[in-house]
Amino acid sequence: MKDIIYFYPEGHAVHYETGHPERPERVEVIRIALQQSGWWDAYPKLPALAVPDNVLINIHSPEYLNLLELSCRRGGHLDADTYLTQASWKLAHSAAGGAMAVAQAVWERQARYGFALTRPPGHHAMRGQGMGFCLLNNVALAAEYLLQMYNAKRLAVVDLDLHHGNGTQDIFWRRGDVFFISVHQSPLYPGSGAIDEIGEGEGEGRNAKFPLPPMSGDTAFLTTMDEMIVPLLEEYCPEMVLVSYGFDAHWSDPLGHLLLSASGYQSLIKRLISFADSYSRGRLALFLEGGYNLDAGASCSRSLVAALLGKEDKDSLGFAPYPESTLWRRMLKQAHQIWRI
């Protein structure tokens, strides 16, 4: 069994718009940082799988897929924030197929852990609408692939991006086979992810949101992980943990106001590793979402991979140069009341 396996989105650089924060350099700084650490070249890179039609239409509506394909042919924008090029349709499928390949390898225990550098990102892509720089929902498609192709019964998606993963929530809102957990800044785009959004129907109690106020940092994230996220995962006992990883919760990110450090990211992943080892046969994989400060991308991703490999890594950027707020404690108190933990 390999210690780690990657997906790298070959050719992704042609999906770009001049001046846009979702740019090819986001992936390249991660690759270079891991190469410099000796944690890239020594490990396999998986090719993308072909995305099965039955998986794709279970996650995205045929109407949206038709619109997306046509819009990519024309180029331009899905909305004011979400650009398209003529290559974006193919690259979005490649990112989704790469996410599936990594999930499959970890599920089959070909690799202990996986890290898919999925670009374009995905967690804002809803069943019938792409938005927030996202075209296809990579992590949702990876989960659906395991459910359909490997008869998985219970999966967990833990979203550590700065922004609420409204697309992933939308897709699994009424489903009980995927427990979606998001910790994110609020208020902030896309304006969803309130603490009382817990799902409906079979999905009721299978959606957990932990909206952190601006200036929340390492203490807020780690306390939420220890007091809420891990206990909820222990109760659900998923067969695999899929992590939507955005490095935009880092204190240096230009689009947010959270104060997480690279060391904080590492501690969060170590806790999820420990959980997965105890409850999910060690199955854990990361899927890239947002993050727009390139130095943070290098530092945070290196720290996460160090955790996955059991290596030491120094946080080159250090802790936030601002005091952390304690207003998040109100949210946590309310969360305890909602979930009775």
N, C-alpha and C positions, 0 to 999 in steps of 0.2 A: 504494500500500500504506500502510495506517495504521501509525503507530509502535506503538500498543498498542490493545487492545480489551478491554472488561470485560464481565463478567456481574454484575448486581446482583440479589439475590433479593427481588423486589417482594413485599411482604406478609409477610415472614419474621417480623415482630415478634409474630405471634400464636402462634408456636412458642416457648413459654417456660414456665418454672416458677419461681415466686417463690423467690429465694435461690439458684438454681442457677448455677454458674459459666459454663455454656454459655448465654449470654444474648444478646438482640438487640444490645445495646450493642457487642459485639465487632465486628460488621460496621459499625455506624454510626460508630465512631471512625475506622475506616479510610477510609470515604467522606468524612468531614469533613476528615481530615488531607490527603487527596488534593485535595479541593476547595480548601482553603486554600493548597495549593502550586501550584494552577493546572493540575493533572494529572488532573482528573476531567471537568469539564464539556466540555472540548475534544475528548474522545475518545468513540467510539461505545460504547453499552451494548447487548449482544445480548439478544434474548428467548430464553427457553429453547426448545430443540427438544422435540418429543414423543419420549419414550424408546421406541424400537422394542421390541416384545415379544421378538424373537429376540436382541437385545442383552441385555435385562434377564435373561432366563432362562439366558443363558450365564454370567452373573456371580452371580446369586442363585437359589437353588432355588425352585421353585414353592411348596413347603411353607412356606418362610420368607416369601415374598411374601404368601401367603394369611394367615399369622399376623400379619404386620405390618399389613396392611390392616385386618383385624378388630380388632387391638389399638388402632389409631389411631381407629377408630370409637368405641371404648369410652373411649379416653383412659387415662391412668394411666402405667404403666411397662413397658418390656421387661425391665429388670432394675433393681437398686437405683440405678444411676447414670443410666439412660437413660429419660427421660420422653417421653411422647407427648401430643399434643392431637388433637382432631378434625380440625385443619388439617394435621397433620404428614405424612400420606400424600401429599397434594397438594404440599406444600412440599418433601418429599424428592424427588419426581419433578421438581419445578422445579429444584432444585439439581443433580440429575443431568443434566437437559436443558440447564441452563446450562453445566455442565462440557463437555458434548458440543459445544455451540455454539461455545465458545471454542476447543476443540481443532480443530474443523472449520475455523474461520476462520484459525487459524494454519497448519494443514496446507495449506489452499488458498492461502496467502500473501495473504489479504485484509488481514492484520495481521502485523507483524513479531513481536510477542509478545502474550500474553494473560494476563489475571488474572481468574479466576473467584472471586468472593466467595461460595463455596459454603457455604450453611447451610440445613439441618443439615449438619455435617461428615460425613466418610465413612470414613476409613482404618481404623477398627476393625471395620467391618461385614464379616463373613465371608460365605461363600457361603450358609450356612444359619443365621446368627445375627447380629443387631444387638447392639451393646454399646458401652460407652465413649462415650456421647453420640451415636453414629453409627447411622444407619438404612439408607441405601443407600450403596454405595461409589462415590462420585462419580468419583474419578480412575480406578478400574478400569473403570467404565462408559464414561468418555471414551476410554480406550485401546481397549476392545472395539469401540466405535463406529468408530474409525479402522481397526481390523483388518477389520471386516466390511464397512463401507461404502466404504472407500477402498483396500482390498486392501493395507494396510500389512503389512509382514513382521516388522519389528523395532522395538520401542518400548522406552523406558526410563522407569521411574518412580523418581525420587530423592526419598526421604522425609526431610525435615529437621525434622519435628516432634519435640518432647520425647519422645514415647512411640513405641514400636515400632508400625509399621503392620501389626499382626497380620492384619487382614482382607485387606489387599492381598496379603500373603504367602500367606495361605491360598488365595486365588483363583488366583494364578499359580504356586503351588508346583510343579506338574508340567507347566508350560508353558514353552516356549522362545522364544515370540514376544514376551514382555515380560520385561525384565531389571529386577527389583525390588531397589533398593539403599536401605538404611535406616541412618541414624546417629541414635542415640537414647541416652537415659540408661538405665543398668542398674546396680543393680536398680531397678525401678519397674514400675507397671502397664503392660501387662497380664501381665508376667512372662515374655514370650517374646522372641525376637530375639537368641538366643545366637550367638556368632561362627561356630559350626560349622553353623548352619542354612543350607545352601547349595542346597536344592531336591532334588527327586527326579525320576526318569524324564527326560523331555525338559527339565525345569526344573533339572536338576542343573547347578550352576555358573551359574545364572541368578537366584540369590538371594544377595545379599551383605549381611551385617549387621556393623555397627561399633558395639558397645555401649560407651558412654563412662561411666566412673564419675562419681559426683557431684563437683561442683566443677571439671569440665572446662570450658574456655572457648574463646575465639577461637583460640588456638594449636592446641588439640586438633582442633577442627573443620577449620581450614584445612589442617593437616598431613594429616589423613585425606582431605580432598578432593584435595590435590595428590598424595599418595603412593599412594592406593588408588582413590578413586572415579573420578577422571578417567582413569587408566590402564585401569581396567576398562571404562569407557565407550568409550575409544578402541579397545579390542580388539573390543567388541561392535558398534560403529558403528551406533547406532540412527538411525532415520529422524526421530525426534522425541523430545524430552525433556519429560516431564511431571513437575512438581515438586509434591509434597505439602508445602505450606507451613504450618507451625504456628509462631506466634511465642512458644510456651511454652518454648522453649529459652533465651529471654532471661533474664538474671540476676535480673530482678524478678518473674518469674512465681511465683504462690503455690503451684502444684502441682508444681514441679520444683526441681532443685538444680544445673542447668547454668548456666554463666556467659557465654553468648554475648551479644554486644552487637549493637545495630542496625548498627554499622559492620561487625561480623563477618558478619552476614547479607548485607549488601551485597557484601562480598568473595566470599562463597560464590556468590552469584548471578552476579557478574561472571565467575567462573571457569566456571560453567555456560554463560553467554552465549558466552564465547570458544570453549568446546568445541562448542556447537551451531552457531556460525558456521562452524567448520572441518569438522564431520563430519555435521551434520544439516540442512543448508541453512538454518540459522538458526532452525529450528523449536523454540520453547521456550514453555511456558505454565505458569502457577502456579495451584494450586487450594487454597483455604483449608481448613485443618484446625483445630487447636486454638490455644490462646493465651488467657490469662485476666486478664492485667494490661492495662487499657485504655490506659494511657500507652505501654506497650511495643507494643501493637497499632498505635497511631498512628505511633510512631517507626520500628519495624521495617518496616512496610508502605511508609511513605514512602521509606525507604532502598532497598527493593527496587525500587520503581517508578522511583526516580531512576536506579538502575543500568540498568533496562530502557530508559529514555529517554536515557541518556547525560548525565544532569544531575548537578549537585553537590547534596549534601544534608548538613546538619550533624546529627550524632547528638545529639539534645537530652538524652538520658539518660546518655550517656557509658559508660565501662567499668565493670565490676563492682567494687564497693567491697570485694571479698574476694580473697585470693590464689588463683590458679589451681593446682589440683592437677596433678602430673605423672604420676599413676598410669596415665593413658591410654596412656602409651608401652608398657606391657606388652601392652595390647590390640593396639596397632599392630604390635608385633613378631610377635604370634601371627597377625595378619591377613596379614602378609607371608609367613609360612610356609604358611598355608592356600592363598593365591592365587598364591604363587610370583612375587611382584612385587618 
